[in-house]
């Protein structure tokens, strides 16, 4: 282990002092960090070793007023060429799917980042040749942050911060884990989507006579492969941070009552398609627009079904009538000449995307099969809708490739625009549901073929990518959909086949879990999310490109509770409870609007770190958001057991 102390005098370039350790006379600390010259800080190091882990405690004492940054490097003994890296919710293996305009190996083979980018403040390396691993985790109280006046270069913090930095470096062909305090980012910081910026190094003021203590945990291990490494690391980090459920203001019943206001106020009925306006809405007015989107960020049909089901449950005829109009308009005007859903239509501008996606098509079929099943249970049948959905599922069979995958994007004549298979698991859900509803074994066979592709090309390779449609990178939704897809198959199979799908589900679930925060990111005063008390534990980061948190969960909590039962592991169910409680926090209602203009319009681009989607930065939202999918996701989270109810009937 080596270290460097950087000292900055305001108005001057920082001076960097390489340090060496000497045994300390103090009985509590093992070592003292020293330089070849006198320093304005005393630095004592305690190293506590316990089997395969050690705790590093650093204490700094200011001999005079000082602005400092402290940097560790821990050599791992692992060749950089054999190294796969992990910073949860941000970096997987080498981020080889991410473009060079986002953090990836395409730009540099060494990266350090501020801790609040990560769902757990840790960095890890896995040796792909030997299975050896090493992980460094930040521990202790991490509760405050400070503003800075600049976003690059050497910056002086306006006050105290808990945030340090963490990452990895290539040192002469050997991998080193780099960490320290306060934060810095190098070789680039990440300013906004696909926008790398110059590096930044923050300096904290420590008053003469004051002390500061910082602690990191170092853990070594051995894993079978990168998936096993992720599993072990997530379990250890969960046990380390132990996130607890969040106390929230509203019950599930109250949450649904508030969210149902979105179903009413977002309705647009002046065009041939009737829909809930939920894509590209302005945060400051939440006014409906002309965009009708079947799936992805609009989720028009799933919202219509949720409103339909809720309307019958609560005897709210306005919701029932509105949903009936939506379904009727889509039955009449919502399909292309080839029988696919019209996915994304801007009725105000008179434009329509001709490029189709397996994800939006699948999400539309998923919603309508829930609707048809609900209707069937209540003695009502819709033959025209059944014909449309069967035709669409048959088109899926034609679109599926030999290896079981589906192209990400295509045209209605089946010509492929984007052959990438990252969105394949989104098709598994409606295929399994179609098998149960229509009793057609062809759909189950196709679903199993998607699982073959997932197993060999995504899960076995730990390569979860590009399920989201607005990015080309490693993302949460790819692993979440993979876990949900194999969960569906486990529910409709038995014996060894069921056990096999359960194992695949568990493996994918760890990757999905790795995106969900295990700790509460600190905010500075004046950053709205901190001022209203947001606890980030339980929220999920989105992707390497889109470095914000959101409430994308849908059925994943059900998957986690099912895995908890299957594998007798309470961590899954406990984390589901954290998600279940935490995602209620920004529910907007009168007197608690959380920065959006209308009750029920749940926020989306929740900017929790030094990154923005284009506007406002940490502690705020982007100016445009998509409540269509946030409302749909939360509604499914708070309607547990849907898949089991559908597939067990």
Secondary structure, 3 states (H helix, E strand, C coil): CEEEEEEECCCCCCEEEEEEEEECCCCCCCEEEECCCCCCEEEEEEEEEECCEEEEEEEEEECCCEEEEEEEEEEEEEEHHHEEEEECCCEEECCCCCCCCCCCCCCCCCEEEEHHHCCCCEEEEEECCCCEEEEEEEECCCCCCCCCCCCCEEEECCCCCCCEEEEEEEECCEEEEEEEECCEEEEEEEEECCEEEEEEEEEEEECCCCEEEEEEEEEEEECCCHHHHHHHHHHHHHHHHCCCCCCCCCCHHHHHHHHHHHHHHCEECCCCCCEECCCCEECCCCCCCCEEECCCCCCHHHHHHHHHHHHHHHCCHHHHHHHHHHHHHHHHHCECCCCCECCEEECCCCEECCCEEHHHHHHHHHHHHHHHHHHHHCCCCCHHHHHHHHHHHHHHHHHCCCCCCCCCEECCCCCEEECCCCCHHHHHHHHHHHHHHHCCHHHHHHHHHHHHHHHHHHHCCCCCECCCCCCCCEEHHHHHHHHHHHHHHHHCCCHHHHHHHHHHHHHHHHHHHCCECCCCCCCCCCCHHHHCCCCCCCCEECECCCCCEECCCCCHHHHHHHHHHHHCCHHHHHHHHHHHHHCCCCCCECCECCCCCCCCCCCCCEECCCCECCCCCCCEECCEECHHHHHHHHHHHCCCCHHHHHHHC
